[in-house]
Each structure stands twice: as structure tokens, then as C-alpha cells.
Amino acid sequence: MSKGKVWKYGDDVNTDVIYAGKYTYQQMRPEEMASHALEDLDPEFAKDVRPGDVIVAGKNFGCGSSREQAAACLRAAGVQAVVAKSFARIYFRNAINLGLPVLQSEEASKNLKSGDDVEIDFGGGKIISGEKVFKFPPLPDSVIGILEAGGLLEWTKKKLERAK
Amino acid sequence: MGQTFSEKALGRKAGKRVRAGDVITVAPDYYLSHDNSSAIIGEFRKLGLKKVVAPEKIVIVLDHIVPAADEKYAQNHKTIREFVAEQGIPNFFDIDAGVCHQVFSEASFALPGSVIMGSDSHTTTYGAFGAFSAGIGRTEMASLWATDEIWLRVPETLRIEFSGRLSPGVYAKDVILKIIGDNGADRANYEAVEFVGPAARDFSLASRMVLANMAAEMGAKNGYFEADDKTLEWLRARAKADYEIVMSDPDATYEAVLKYDISTIEPQIACPHAVDNVKPVTAVDGKPFHQALIGTCTNGRFEDLAIAAKILKGKKIHPRVRALILPASREVYLEALKKGLIEIFVEARCVIVNPGCGPCLGAHEGILAPGEVVVSTSNRNFKGRMGGRDSEIYLASPATVAASALEGKITDPRKYL
């Protein structure tokens, strides 16, 4: 289990503020992408985020565009998971496909604050912050295979090899 | 027990009877991508394959930053053109065609009952033609190119029944903004949205596209209208493949049914910085602004431009305002040109921008400075989307934007009818 600090945001955090449209059609290295993460929501984030940190937000995280960099830039910034009350559909798929864990927990969303210490027990389905423990539901079977393979590309590679 | 449209359309592809909640693997009929194809190509190459599985299913439209605004974008376009040639992809539309969703529809890849995946969130638009169409990400698109397969969860369905008739000065855009405002930006998250009822059939195909397009702003996986005589008429001249109309059964199960008497709706506007922050136009009447944008994949069709031209004809836009006209496609542009709309816009002091996405996503062709305000017919008003972080975006119908452009402040269009 790796530890980190909570970055807390509200409802409907959209993909434009996570990763602006003006960068979306440029090819960038992961560290460059990380430097623009959440730029239009919280300019401090990209400067101060540390590997293992966790984003905690309200409902409908990742609504808006299908741009995958909105998941990739957070992973590149070292974010170990996003915890939210709910996720927008395409964001959820993209995050899984890129290996960024997205965890649904209304209780954690409600109770965690910016700066809280947090660790995540993925196997046990628990988000732990001091005395507080929040459970998250297991991911659907269909996506566990993708996460276990290390993302959709690796999963597809294996599938193609099997087909040979 | 009956089935919804989405259960039926996906079940046909899966080769079995499916229910909402089932996870299935399907081979879609078409898959759409745009300027992001260069990133998809990068992911595809990582798979170590030489050839895409089904080149005839790939549709690529360059639209997001066209013509290329700088060298990086130019390189992206070049990479895509080379890949198209190398792979023998027959359905490629270069920078002259227009916004992908309009171009895809005009070329009639959007067929009733078909299943379409697009690496763009507004892929929901093709529900206007009775198709099942949903947005996905780039990595998924690369995987589709490699395997012609994708996993999908069969969505629950939210049914929205329309009755009544629109009042003068009120349009499809006002209806969808009202629905999003009433129900929230995540009301239909993961769900299909069916737009039905007698008043749904009254909407033109262009208007249906507005509603299906913005179903994405309620979080929907797909939007849907039943194919009817209007759809068949559109397809008669355009369809290049066979299709089968798919409709929900009368006893299908819905997550919920919402009812709207559209005759009670007045002009609506989405205020910064969320699409569900919707008010009647009268609530923000008089708010000054800097730029007007009429067009995009949401409201850039001929009927939209005609509504705006009717209001702008013989008048000049307010001297403090810049007005951009962004036709959704070359076909729309040409019709507007032939029917004299372009002359009306230029006389009114509007700037005609080439068909594409440009300013809507803040890429180029009309970016806002910090503190500036735009009133736009596009579909998103997220903070910073069209330029500076402190800029503001209001979303409204072409009539409201045109009337507002004349006055230099947000204006109820009904006074110009």
C-alpha cells in the first residue's frame, strides 16, 4: 500500500479543467502532460502533487470530452487513484484502459479533506485515512482483466497473441 | 418482457438477447475518429500490428484544428494522411469537409439500428438517425482498429416524452438546455436517452441532432430518436448500405420516464461554468459580452444559420461585439452561400470561419482573452474551454445568439421575430 495526501475537489470536475483542449491535440511526454494537470481548476496541483497522492471529488468526475489525457495526465503526475461519488462514463472507461484506478465511494467523497493522509488497500477494497476506513465496491469483472494486464493495450496485445 | 432500443440494437450485434447491465463484446458497424487519429495511430503501433483489421469500418474526419494552426498540428495531419494511404482506409475526409459529426451524418454512415463508436464525446449525435452511437477514448479506438471488438455495458434507458408545440422563438437547443438544467449534468450518466412522443417526431433531423448531440451533456452513453419518414427521406438520397429500423418495444423497461410539454418552454441559456447552470434568457437579459459564435456540431446546420440570418438580415452587429459564423460542414456552407445567407452575415459584419471545431474547444480561430465573455451555440461552457481561464461562456440557441449580437448584450430573441 502506498501513502499519499488528499487533493479534494467538488462535483462535476470536467475534462477541460483536468486537461485543457489547447493541449489535447499536441503530442506530449508524460511529464509535460503532468505539468498541465488540473491547470484551470487548481494551478497549485501540478506544482505540489507527490507520487501516491489521491484525488477525492464529488459526483460526475471527468464529465465532458472523451480526451484520454485527462486520465493520463493524472497518472503521469503520480496520482495513485481518483476517489469520487461517481464518474462520468467515458472517463471511467479511459481511466481503466490507462491503468488509473477510479474508485467509487460516497462516504470517502463526503468525509475526506484536502491534506488528509490516505492509503488505499486495493485488494481489500478499502480507503484508509487515520482511524477512518471507507469501503469501495469491487470493479466489474469485465474491467479487472484489463487492469490486471496493465491497461487495455497490454490486454489487447495478449489477446492478439492468443489468437495467433 | 419487452426491450429498449439499446438492448435490441446491441443484442443484434452480440447475437443474443441482452438486458440492461449485461456486459457484451461487439463488432461495431463504423468507428469514427478525428485529429486525435494521430494519437490513436501511436497507440496502434505499440500493438505491433502491421494492418488494421477492418479498414472499411474506419471513418476519419480532420476537423479539430483545421487548417493546421501550427507545425505540431500540421505534423499530426500529415501522420494521419500517411496512415490512411498506407492502410487503404477508404473513408477519409480532409480539412475541407467540416465537423466530423455533420460529415459522418451527411455521408450517411449513421444508419438506423447500426452501432457506431467514436473517439469523441459527441458521438451521441447519430442517435438522431436511430443509430446506437457512443463515445470512447483513444486507446479503445486503437484496440478497435486492431481487433474490431469492444466491450460495452448495455445501458439502462431514460425515456423523455415530448408533447405540445414549440412557441415562436424557441428551438431544440432551448429544449435540451431546459432538460439538462432541470435534471443535472449527470442525470443520464451511463444511460441511453430516448427522445419520443408526438413532439419528438415534429423535430427536423437537424433539430434531433441538437438533442442527441447534447445528450452527452447529461452524461448519456447514447441518445436516440425513432427513425421515421423524415429519416427515411434523408437516407433515400444518401444511404449506401442496407439497414434495419430498430425501435423499443411498447412494454420495455425504463429507468425513468420524464415528460415535457415543450409549449411551456421559453428561450434558455446555460450560464458559466456548467452546462446544467441553465436559466431563462430573460434572467440574464442585458448582460454585455464580447464574442458571439453561431455554428459547431451542435447548431451549425442550415436551419440554424437560416434562423440567425433572418434576425441579422439588413442589420449590423453591435460595434463592441465580434461575431463568428462556423458552418458545420462544407455542404452546409455551400447551401448557405447559394441561398444568400453568407452575404447577409458578411453585410452584418460577421466573420465566416471555415467549417470545423476551432473556437469551440479553444484550439484556434477566435480564442477569448482573460475576462472576456462569449455567447455561443456550442455545447460546453466549462471554465477556460474557449480561451482564458477567467473567460465566460454562455450557451444558447442561434436565435438568442444572433439577437444578442445585434444588441451587444444578452437578448431575448422573441423581440426580433
Interface residues (C-beta under 8 A of the other chain):
Chain A: D12 N14 T15 D16 V17 A20 G21 K22 T24 Y25 Q26 Q27 E39 D40 L41 K59 N60 C63 G64 S65 S66 R67 E68 A71 S86 A88 R89 I90 R93 N94 N97 L98 P140 D141 S142 G151 L152 L153 T156 K157 K159 L160
Chain B: V23 D35 N36 S38 A39 G42 E43 K46 L47 G48 L49 H64 I65 K72 Y73 N76 S119 D120 S121 T123 G135 I136 G137 R138 T139 E140 A142 S143 A146 T147 W151 R153 A185 D186 N189 Y190 G219 K221 A274 D276 L361 G362 A363 R380 F382 K383 G384 R385 R389
